[in-house]
Amino acid sequence: METTNHRRNFIKTGSLFGAGLLLPQMYFASSPMSNLSEGMHIFGKREGFTDQISILVSMMDWMRFTVLRSVKGMSQKELDFLLDEESNSIGAMLMHLAATERFYQIHTFEGRKWGDFDKADTDIWNVGSRLGDRARKELRGNPLSFYTDKLEMVRENTKEVLKKRDDSWLMESTEFFANEPTNNYCKWFHVVEHESNHNGQIKYIKSRMA
């Protein structure tokens, strides 16, 4: 009976490991940055935010921590690395994340239609937002701080405004994704999952660097 139980536990653990369910705990435990923000793995109330916005901010903080950990210590050469002539560099993708958040600020905080952006914003963010050839040419030769400073600047503004919003605002909706009703909660969750998507690309590019 004891041997059978051990075998069952081994199979159960192996299945979870294979599914990736144990990897987050193991990965964070081994990370030198795992104590960067105490309590960051507990999603819930955050000082200065309403209950539901606190959960959103928890997710935003967790995902941003993950992205910054992926690029920690990267050199300018690594940030500019291209897998091929049609790929995006890690530096350009970091700028893309900052640009996306800035445009969602304008859309949700100011109540403006997507694309109704001032020239002052498009001059700064369009290259990163659209990526492609222009980004490959222009978003090069910058240190990591060039990108992380912009990410931090945009995020500080996001949090400053979210402190002035409440949960009823979070549930307000307009026609957006696929021209379907989409509330602000969904729009800002998309900002989070968008970072997750590009974090996967960042880690893949890192694995392919010579």
C-alpha positions, -999 to +999 in steps of 0.1 A: +000+000+000+028+024+009+046+017-024+013+023-043+008+056-025+043+067-033+038+058-070+005+077-071+021+108-055+050+106-079+027+104-110+005+133-096+036+155-090+051+146-124+018+154-142+016+188-125+052+195-133+047+186-169+017+209-171+038+237-158+018+241-127+047+239-104+071+261-124+060+295-111+067+286-075+100+271-083+110+299-107+102+327-082+119+308-054+151+306-073+150+342-086+174+367-070+146+393-074+120+372-056+119+396-026+116+428-047+081+435-034+069+418-003+034+404-007+033+408-044+021+372-048-010+380-028-036+396-051-060+418-031-063+451-014-038+478-022-036+510-003-052+540-020-073+518-044-108+505-043-114+468-040-116+457-076-090+482-088-067+468-061-070+434-078-063+449-112-032+468-098-021+435-082-021+418-116-004+448-132+024+448-106+029+411-108+032+411-146+055+441-147+078+425-122+079+394-144+088+414-175+115+434-157+130+403-143+132+389-179+153+419-191+173+425-160+209+433-168+205+431-205+231+450-226+224+474-254+236+448-279+212+422-265+183+447-265+190+454-302+193+418-312+171+407-341+163+371-349+158+379-386+150+409-408+113+409-399+115+403-361+113+429-333+140+436-309+135+432-271+141+470-267+114+477-293+090+454-275+096+472-242+088+505-259+057+488-274+045+479-239+049+515-227+032+528-258+002+504-254-003+515-218-001+552-227-027+548-255-051+528-231-047+557-206-059+582-233-088+559-243-101+549-209-091+579-186-100+606-211-129+588-227-115+593-262-120+569-292-091+546-300-068+565-324-079+599-312-045+607-298-027+641-297+004+646-319+025+651-288+017+615-279+019+599-313+053+616-319+066+597-288+047+565-290+037+556-325+070+540-335+069+517-305+032+510-309+034+500-345+068+482-344+080+470-378+107+485-401+107+519-385+111+505-350+140+483-362+157+514-375+150+539-348+147+519-315+184+509-314+215+519-294+196+526-262+205+513-227+180+493-207+172+523-186+159+542-217+130+517-219+125+510-182+123+547-174+095+550-199+077+520-185+079+534-150+068+569-161+037+555-178+029+532-150+031+559-124+006+579-143-017+549-146-017+543-108-021+580-100-053+581-121-066+548-109-065+561-073-091+586-084-114+560-100-138+536-083-151+502-090-182+515-109-158+532-134-140+499-138-173+483-149-182+511-174-182+498-210-181+510-245-181+491-278-145+481-283-131+445-288-149+432-319-173+461-316-188+444-285-195+460-251-161+460-233-157+474-198-126+492-185-118+462-164-114+441-195-095+468-213-069+471-185-067+433-181-057+433-218-028+455-209-017+429-184-021+399-207-005+419-235+027+421-214+025+384-207+024+377-244+055+398-251+073+385-221+071+351-237+086+365-269+113+382-249+123+350-232+123+331-266+145+358-282+169+355-252+171+318-257+182+323-293+209+348-288+243+335-298 
